[in-house]
Amino acid sequence: MGDSKQKRGRADRSRVSGSQQSEVYYVARKFGVSADRVRSVIKRVGNSRKKVYAALSK
């Protein structure tokens, strides 16, 4: 029998999804950079929110 469709996990707030436009725009607005810059940082350092924030704060 398959998994229950009623039990869904919560969003993982420790990661930034480069494919979700709203998350990319949120981070871009927070640091005052372009969305393309955020996507390039995610590709370079990974999608860990701590690493992305650290790379953009430099």
N, CA, C and O atoms as CSV, one atom per row, in Angstrom:
chain,resi,resn,atom,element,x,y,z
A,1,MET,N,N,0.839,-1.175,0.000
A,1,MET,CA,C,0.000,0.000,0.000
A,1,MET,C,C,0.885,1.240,0.000
A,1,MET,O,O,1.922,1.257,0.663
A,2,GLY,N,N,0.497,2.263,-0.724
A,2,GLY,CA,C,1.289,3.481,-0.839
A,2,GLY,C,C,1.216,4.358,0.394
A,2,GLY,O,O,0.426,4.116,1.306
A,3,ASP,N,N,2.043,5.362,0.403
A,3,ASP,CA,C,2.052,6.313,1.507
A,3,ASP,C,C,0.754,7.100,1.552
A,3,ASP,O,O,0.085,7.285,0.535
A,4,SER,N,N,0.419,7.550,2.722
A,4,SER,CA,C,-0.788,8.346,2.895
A,4,SER,C,C,-0.604,9.723,2.273
A,4,SER,O,O,0.401,10.387,2.524
A,5,LYS,N,N,-1.551,10.148,1.477
A,5,LYS,CA,C,-1.482,11.467,0.842
A,5,LYS,C,C,-1.829,12.572,1.836
A,5,LYS,O,O,-1.602,13.750,1.559
A,6,GLN,N,N,-2.377,12.198,2.991
A,6,GLN,CA,C,-2.740,13.172,4.009
A,6,GLN,C,C,-1.525,13.640,4.809
A,6,GLN,O,O,-1.537,14.741,5.359
A,7,LYS,N,N,-0.491,12.827,4.879
A,7,LYS,CA,C,0.699,13.167,5.660
A,7,LYS,C,C,1.746,13.754,4.723
A,7,LYS,O,O,2.372,13.044,3.936
A,8,ARG,N,N,1.918,15.042,4.826
A,8,ARG,CA,C,2.894,15.723,3.972
A,8,ARG,C,C,3.911,16.417,4.853
A,8,ARG,O,O,3.573,16.939,5.915
A,9,GLY,N,N,5.153,16.421,4.410
A,9,GLY,CA,C,6.201,17.075,5.173
A,9,GLY,C,C,6.139,18.589,5.042
A,9,GLY,O,O,5.535,19.123,4.111
A,10,ARG,N,N,6.763,19.259,5.973
A,10,ARG,CA,C,6.823,20.722,5.923
A,10,ARG,C,C,7.907,21.156,4.965
A,10,ARG,O,O,8.772,20.367,4.583
A,11,ALA,N,N,7.854,22.406,4.584
A,11,ALA,CA,C,8.877,22.966,3.706
A,11,ALA,C,C,10.210,23.003,4.442
A,11,ALA,O,O,10.251,23.256,5.646
A,12,ASP,N,N,11.270,22.756,3.741
A,12,ASP,CA,C,12.601,22.752,4.340
A,12,ASP,C,C,13.153,24.179,4.282
A,12,ASP,O,O,13.632,24.614,3.235
A,13,ARG,N,N,13.089,24.895,5.380
A,13,ARG,CA,C,13.485,26.298,5.414
A,13,ARG,C,C,15.000,26.472,5.439
A,13,ARG,O,O,15.485,27.597,5.314
A,14,SER,N,N,15.757,25.393,5.598
A,14,SER,CA,C,17.209,25.521,5.631
A,14,SER,C,C,17.814,25.527,4.229
A,14,SER,O,O,19.031,25.624,4.074
A,15,ARG,N,N,16.969,25.426,3.221
A,15,ARG,CA,C,17.449,25.403,1.840
A,15,ARG,C,C,16.731,26.461,1.007
A,15,ARG,O,O,15.588,26.822,1.286
A,16,VAL,N,N,17.426,26.952,-0.026
A,16,VAL,CA,C,16.849,27.913,-0.963
A,16,VAL,C,C,16.662,27.193,-2.290
A,16,VAL,O,O,17.618,26.665,-2.859
A,17,SER,N,N,15.446,27.176,-2.772
A,17,SER,CA,C,15.174,26.514,-4.041
A,17,SER,C,C,15.408,27.494,-5.188
A,17,SER,O,O,14.707,28.499,-5.305
A,18,GLY,N,N,16.383,27.202,-6.023
A,18,GLY,CA,C,16.677,28.058,-7.158
A,18,GLY,C,C,15.616,27.997,-8.233
A,18,GLY,O,O,15.558,28.871,-9.099
A,19,SER,N,N,14.777,26.979,-8.191
A,19,SER,CA,C,13.737,26.839,-9.203
A,19,SER,C,C,12.431,27.520,-8.798
A,19,SER,O,O,11.537,27.678,-9.629
A,20,GLN,N,N,12.312,27.918,-7.547
A,20,GLN,CA,C,11.101,28.603,-7.106
A,20,GLN,C,C,11.329,30.108,-7.135
A,20,GLN,O,O,12.128,30.652,-6.373
A,21,GLN,N,N,10.616,30.755,-8.023
A,21,GLN,CA,C,10.797,32.173,-8.284
A,21,GLN,C,C,10.603,33.017,-7.025
A,21,GLN,O,O,11.345,33.975,-6.806
A,22,SER,N,N,9.629,32.678,-6.207
A,22,SER,CA,C,9.348,33.476,-5.014
A,22,SER,C,C,10.505,33.428,-4.020
A,22,SER,O,O,10.820,34.445,-3.402
A,23,GLU,N,N,11.144,32.272,-3.854
A,23,GLU,CA,C,12.276,32.171,-2.939
A,23,GLU,C,C,13.471,32.956,-3.452
A,23,GLU,O,O,14.156,33.634,-2.686
A,24,VAL,N,N,13.720,32.860,-4.761
A,24,VAL,CA,C,14.845,33.584,-5.352
A,24,VAL,C,C,14.625,35.087,-5.213
A,24,VAL,O,O,15.551,35.816,-4.856
A,25,TYR,N,N,13.413,35.558,-5.489
A,25,TYR,CA,C,13.122,36.991,-5.373
A,25,TYR,C,C,13.206,37.472,-3.934
A,25,TYR,O,O,13.646,38.594,-3.686
A,26,TYR,N,N,12.792,36.644,-2.980
A,26,TYR,CA,C,12.880,37.007,-1.571
A,26,TYR,C,C,14.338,37.252,-1.174
A,26,TYR,O,O,14.658,38.267,-0.555
A,27,VAL,N,N,15.209,36.323,-1.532
A,27,VAL,CA,C,16.629,36.455,-1.191
A,27,VAL,C,C,17.247,37.636,-1.929
A,27,VAL,O,O,18.043,38.379,-1.355
A,28,ALA,N,N,16.887,37.812,-3.194
A,28,ALA,CA,C,17.418,38.934,-3.975
A,28,ALA,C,C,17.025,40.262,-3.349
A,28,ALA,O,O,17.853,41.166,-3.234
A,29,ARG,N,N,15.781,40.386,-2.948
A,29,ARG,CA,C,15.312,41.631,-2.331
A,29,ARG,C,C,15.970,41.850,-0.971
A,29,ARG,O,O,16.292,42.980,-0.606
A,30,LYS,N,N,16.167,40.771,-0.227
A,30,LYS,CA,C,16.780,40.861,1.103
A,30,LYS,C,C,18.204,41.394,1.029
A,30,LYS,O,O,18.625,42.160,1.895
A,31,PHE,N,N,18.954,40.991,-0.007
A,31,PHE,CA,C,20.354,41.394,-0.126
A,31,PHE,C,C,20.579,42.499,-1.150
A,31,PHE,O,O,21.707,42.962,-1.319
A,32,GLY,N,N,19.532,42.925,-1.830
A,32,GLY,CA,C,19.658,44.008,-2.799
A,32,GLY,C,C,20.451,43.631,-4.032
A,32,GLY,O,O,21.203,44.443,-4.570
A,33,VAL,N,N,20.282,42.389,-4.481
A,33,VAL,CA,C,20.973,41.908,-5.682
A,33,VAL,C,C,19.930,41.404,-6.680
A,33,VAL,O,O,18.742,41.338,-6.366
A,34,SER,N,N,20.378,41.055,-7.866
A,34,SER,CA,C,19.457,40.550,-8.882
A,34,SER,C,C,19.149,39.067,-8.644
A,34,SER,O,O,19.885,38.360,-7.956
A,35,ALA,N,N,18.047,38.628,-9.231
A,35,ALA,CA,C,17.660,37.221,-9.125
A,35,ALA,C,C,18.686,36.329,-9.819
A,35,ALA,O,O,18.944,35.212,-9.369
A,36,ASP,N,N,19.271,36.818,-10.914
A,36,ASP,CA,C,20.303,36.038,-11.601
A,36,ASP,C,C,21.525,35.834,-10.718
A,36,ASP,O,O,22.148,34.772,-10.742
A,37,ARG,N,N,21.864,36.854,-9.941
A,37,ARG,CA,C,23.006,36.730,-9.020
A,37,ARG,C,C,22.722,35.671,-7.961
A,37,ARG,O,O,23.605,34.884,-7.619
A,38,VAL,N,N,21.507,35.646,-7.443
A,38,VAL,CA,C,21.132,34.644,-6.436
A,38,VAL,C,C,21.229,33.245,-7.043
A,38,VAL,O,O,21.769,32.335,-6.415
A,39,ARG,N,N,20.712,33.070,-8.253
A,39,ARG,CA,C,20.775,31.750,-8.901
A,39,ARG,C,C,22.217,31.314,-9.133
A,39,ARG,O,O,22.541,30.139,-8.962
A,40,SER,N,N,23.082,32.241,-9.518
A,40,SER,CA,C,24.486,31.876,-9.752
A,40,SER,C,C,25.178,31.499,-8.442
A,40,SER,O,O,26.023,30.603,-8.424
A,41,VAL,N,N,24.830,32.172,-7.351
A,41,VAL,CA,C,25.405,31.821,-6.047
A,41,VAL,C,C,24.917,30.443,-5.618
A,41,VAL,O,O,25.690,29.656,-5.072
A,42,ILE,N,N,23.641,30.145,-5.859
A,42,ILE,CA,C,23.109,28.827,-5.503
A,42,ILE,C,C,23.833,27.741,-6.289
A,42,ILE,O,O,24.141,26.686,-5.735
A,43,LYS,N,N,24.106,27.977,-7.553
A,43,LYS,CA,C,24.845,27.002,-8.352
A,43,LYS,C,C,26.262,26.817,-7.851
A,43,LYS,O,O,26.804,25.712,-7.889
A,44,ARG,N,N,26.867,27.906,-7.377
A,44,ARG,CA,C,28.268,27.857,-6.945
A,44,ARG,C,C,28.439,27.234,-5.571
A,44,ARG,O,O,29.315,26.388,-5.394
A,45,VAL,N,N,27.621,27.629,-4.582
A,45,VAL,CA,C,27.830,27.165,-3.207
A,45,VAL,C,C,26.833,26.103,-2.759
A,45,VAL,O,O,26.998,25.524,-1.686
A,46,GLY,N,N,25.808,25.837,-3.554
A,46,GLY,CA,C,24.788,24.874,-3.166
A,46,GLY,C,C,23.553,25.602,-2.664
A,46,GLY,O,O,23.513,26.833,-2.655
A,47,ASN,N,N,22.548,24.849,-2.248
A,47,ASN,CA,C,21.285,25.478,-1.873
A,47,ASN,C,C,21.082,25.626,-0.369
A,47,ASN,O,O,19.965,25.887,0.078
A,48,SER,N,N,22.136,25.465,0.412
A,48,SER,CA,C,22.051,25.703,1.846
A,48,SER,C,C,21.831,27.191,2.090
A,48,SER,O,O,22.589,28.024,1.594
A,49,ARG,N,N,20.796,27.522,2.851
A,49,ARG,CA,C,20.453,28.920,3.102
A,49,ARG,C,C,21.616,29.655,3.782
A,49,ARG,O,O,21.897,30.805,3.445
A,50,LYS,N,N,22.286,29.008,4.727
A,50,LYS,CA,C,23.415,29.639,5.421
A,50,LYS,C,C,24.535,29.981,4.458
A,50,LYS,O,O,25.098,31.074,4.520
A,51,LYS,N,N,24.866,29.049,3.562
A,51,LYS,CA,C,25.947,29.285,2.602
A,51,LYS,C,C,25.585,30.357,1.603
A,51,LYS,O,O,26.430,31.177,1.245
A,52,VAL,N,N,24.336,30.368,1.142
A,52,VAL,CA,C,23.896,31.379,0.172
A,52,VAL,C,C,23.939,32.752,0.820
A,52,VAL,O,O,24.434,33.707,0.222
A,53,TYR,N,N,23.419,32.860,2.050
A,53,TYR,CA,C,23.417,34.144,2.759
A,53,TYR,C,C,24.849,34.633,3.009
A,53,TYR,O,O,25.149,35.817,2.855
A,54,ALA,N,N,25.727,33.699,3.396
A,54,ALA,CA,C,27.126,34.084,3.646
A,54,ALA,C,C,27.794,34.575,2.377
A,54,ALA,O,O,28.536,35.556,2.417
A,55,ALA,N,N,27.550,33.918,1.251
A,55,ALA,CA,C,28.167,34.315,-0.009
A,55,ALA,C,C,27.641,35.668,-0.478
A,55,ALA,O,O,28.393,36.456,-1.052
A,56,LEU,N,N,26.372,35.943,-0.244
A,56,LEU,CA,C,25.795,37.214,-0.693
A,56,LEU,C,C,26.128,38.366,0.253
A,56,LEU,O,O,26.068,39.527,-0.151
A,57,SER,N,N,26.477,38.067,1.497
A,57,SER,CA,C,26.785,39.145,2.425
A,57,SER,C,C,28.211,39.642,2.303
A,57,SER,O,O,28.564,40.649,2.917
A,58,LYS,N,N,29.034,38.965,1.531
A,58,LYS,CA,C,30.438,39.385,1.339
A,58,LYS,C,C,30.519,40.580,0.437
A,58,LYS,O,O,31.613,41.072,0.161
